[in-house]
């Protein structure tokens, strides 16, 4: 049996059309990429610092219950 591709059929179709029409790849704006990365790097840590110990404990307990499924 042939192996199935992990790519979505829409992605494959878009690649075929792009190659057939010689469309250039979309280039991201480096300034926007840097700005998004900056926010992403500090976002989780800033949120964690803002939480109270009681709220942090509550979040951890809910996560543990979800993992272990009481």
Secondary structure, DSSP 8 states (H G I E B T S, - for coil): -----SS-HHHHHHHHHHHHHT-------HHHHHHHHHHHHHHHHHHHHHS-HHHHHHHHHHHHHHHHT-
